[in-house]
Amino acid sequence: MGHSEMLLAVAGLNSEAIKERTKMLATGDFSSLPPKEGLAHQWAYRLTKEADQLTALDRHELIQAFGDHRALDLVWYISWCNYMTRVADAFQLPLEEENVFEETTPAPSGTTPAPTGTTPAK
């Protein structure tokens, strides 16, 4: 499972919402999101795919929407995620096969909880 999907699950999205959001992230069409959220996603998409084409007006719009500090947070985090992806790609690190943050079903006392949708080992 990709890191984006894991983070979306941690944010509380169910599997269907994760599929929809992943499709949105792949296409770059954020028109269905609230304006500020769409702007943040658009910035992430463009900073990832076409950083050299971002303009002073683009930066101004981000600052107007989020303020100086939050705009800086967004640009820093987007850049850090891109950096981590490049490092993982360079070392050909495999993605996790399952969501390590997936909720687990409560286990009886003294046993190890099983991931949702599986049967605990006996």
Helices and strands as residue ranges (DSSP letters): H 3-10, H 15-27, H 35-49, G 51-53, H 56-90
